[in-house]
Amino acid sequence: MKPLSPDRKAELDALAKLREGEIDTRDVPEVRDWSGARRGVFYRPVKRQITLRLDADVIAWFKNHAPRGAGYQTDVNRALREHLHRRRRDKRK
């Protein structure tokens, strides 16, 4: 990101000092229909490159189920994330 200009920083600092009710949002349209909203569109977790040894048949399965083998690593990551969420959910029960 580019550094903030002094004017922009001053504007943001002034807004940060206002209480919630003092902020004028009249020019912002109110959104009432969230049916088309998608969760997590702007969230991008930090990726870290590692070396991970996986069984050949597991890699082959993911590659065979990805279009032209592209994106299979993303699919592996998604499967691991789903597993992580399931384990966390089960632990809370």
C-alpha positions in Angstrom: 0.0 0.0 0.0 1.1 3.5 -0.7 1.7 5.7 2.4 -1.1 8.0 3.3 -0.8 11.7 2.4 -0.7 14.1 5.4 -4.2 15.4 4.4 -5.7 11.9 4.3 -4.0 10.9 7.6 -5.4 14.0 9.3 -8.9 13.2 7.9 -8.7 9.7 9.2 -7.4 10.8 12.6 -10.3 13.3 12.9 -12.8 10.5 12.0 -11.3 8.2 14.5 -11.9 10.7 17.3 -15.6 11.0 16.5 -18.2 8.9 18.4 -20.3 6.5 16.3 -23.3 8.8 16.3 -21.3 11.8 15.1 -20.2 10.2 11.8 -22.4 11.4 8.9 -23.2 8.4 6.7 -26.2 10.0 4.8 -24.3 9.7 1.5 -23.7 6.0 2.0 -26.5 3.9 0.5 -28.1 1.5 3.0 -27.9 -2.1 1.9 -31.0 -4.1 2.8 -30.6 -7.1 0.6 -27.6 -9.2 1.4 -28.8 -12.3 -0.5 -26.0 -12.0 -3.0 -23.3 -11.4 -0.5 -20.4 -13.8 -0.3 -18.4 -14.4 2.9 -14.6 -14.2 2.9 -14.2 -12.6 -0.6 -11.7 -10.1 0.6 -9.9 -12.3 3.2 -6.6 -13.6 1.9 -4.6 -15.6 4.5 -0.9 -15.3 4.4 0.7 -18.1 2.4 3.9 -19.7 3.5 6.0 -21.9 1.2 7.0 -25.2 2.8 8.1 -28.7 1.8 5.5 -31.3 2.6 5.8 -34.9 1.8 2.4 -36.5 0.9 1.6 -40.0 -0.3 1.7 -40.2 -4.1 -1.8 -41.5 -4.3 -3.1 -38.5 -2.4 -1.4 -36.1 -4.8 -2.6 -38.1 -7.8 -6.2 -37.9 -6.5 -6.1 -34.2 -6.1 -4.4 -33.6 -9.5 -6.9 -35.9 -11.2 -9.8 -34.0 -9.7 -8.5 -30.6 -10.6 -9.1 -29.1 -14.1 -6.0 -30.0 -16.1 -4.2 -30.6 -12.8 -4.2 -26.8 -12.1 -5.1 -25.6 -8.7 -4.7 -29.0 -7.0 -2.5 -27.4 -4.2 -5.3 -24.9 -3.5 -7.7 -27.9 -3.2 -5.3 -29.7 -0.8 -5.1 -26.5 1.3 -8.9 -26.2 1.3 -9.3 -29.9 2.4 -6.8 -29.3 5.3 -8.6 -26.1 6.3 -12.0 -27.9 6.3 -10.4 -30.6 8.5 -9.1 -28.0 10.8 -12.5 -26.3 11.1 -14.2 -29.7 11.8 -11.7 -30.5 14.5 -12.2 -27.2 16.2 -16.0 -27.5 16.0 -15.8 -31.1 17.4 -13.5 -29.9 20.2 -16.1 -27.3 21.4 -18.8 -30.0 21.8 
